[in-house]
Amino acid sequence: MRNLIALFACSCVVLSASANDPAPAAAAKLAASVSKPASASLPAAGKDSASARIAATAKESAPAKESAPAKESAPTKKEIVLKKAAPAAAPAAAPDDNKEQEAEVALSAKIAERLAELRERQQARATAAVRAKKVADNRRREEEKAAAVAAILAAAPKHGTVWSYEGELGPANWSKINVDWAKCGMGNRQSPIDLRDGIKVNLEQIGFDYHPSSFNEVNNGHTIQVTVGGGNFITVGNQTYELQQFHFHRPSEEKVNGKGTEMVMHLVHRSAEGKIAIVAVLLERGQPHGLMQTIWDNLPLEKQEVVSPSSVIDPMDALPQKRDYFTYMGSMTEPPCNEGVLWLVFKQPRQASPAQMALFSRLYPLNARPVQSTGGRMIKESN
């Protein structure tokens, strides 16, 4: 700014000097004044009248120059640009602020919504945990009650009467159903058995004193049982047994050298002293069985219903032609599984027709106790 003022002053001096001084002297003075700063040229004004005039002229011109910017200086290009941009920028800032505020509000709303959702889930989990604990506690209490009842029942004597050939009431659990049936699980002379490795001896023939008799029959829920009128006897080893009843099993309970037959008939006898002797007649498919057909013709319509036909039967029709047999000491093959039973099993099977066997299988497809351990018992067979 000082140089501009000096230059402006020099121009004024040149213009005034051109009117009073010759050209060379004016030029020299102008050069001297330009080459020195304005502050150095001002003190020299007292010695030289021309310098004084220049200084006076500079004093009058310089304040005018410096006072102009104080009042109103001319705007530069940068200021003009800023002034033009400022009005446009100011309105643009306001929408940005609004958008930022709107974004903050929206974010706050989302955060609040997310927190509410998390609180709701936490509350749901807490409720579910409480519900699950209640269910678990109830289940535990029920299990404890059931265990207590089971313990009481286990400790109490059992006197059940219902049994079966399958499932929980099957042969494996007969001894647990009734305390009086303990032999079914703990006995060591149980029946049936697999008849093998028998000692061949000259067994005495079984004496049969059978004759036509009245009878009644019942479907007792385990088999078809036929009760025969009195007066039918067998004699074995000087001991006489009277025929009480006979019944059927499918398949045969007895096995001979590991092989069984489709059915078997058991004829149960009792001595005067209460001893039991059972004659077993194996049944295989073949010709019709006359005695079996008479029994089938008079089957009761309902279980536990006793039928007493007017006809008679001859138990001799149950026996095979050959009377060779196996014998051993065993037990009843159904509860209470009492031991001390004399078994007499014929070697030769009797035949029955497929239709006769099929009829029984519709009633009892399985009613045979599995074979039991021989336990070292002696088995004799006819030579």
Buried (B, 14 or more C-beta within 10 A) or exposed (E): EEEEBBEBBBEBBBEBBEEEBEEEEBBEBBEBBBEEEBEEBBEBBEEEEBBBBBBEBBEEBBEEBEEEEEEEEEEEEEEEEEEEEEEEEEEEEEEEEEEEEEEEEEEEEEEEEEEEEEEEEEEEEEEEEEEEEEEEEEEEEEEEEEEEEEEEEEEEEEEBEEBBBEEEBEBEBBBBBBEBBBBBBEBEBBBBBBBBEBEEEEBEEBEBBBEBBBBBBBBBEBBBBBBBBEEBBBBBEEBBBBBBBBBBBBBBBBBBEEEBBBBBBBBBBBBEEEEBBBBBBBBBBEEEBEBBBBBBEBBBEEEEEEBEBEEEBBBEBBBBEEBEBBBBBBBBBBBBBBBEBBBBBBBEBBBBBEEBBEBBBEBBEEBBBEBBEBEEEEBBBBE
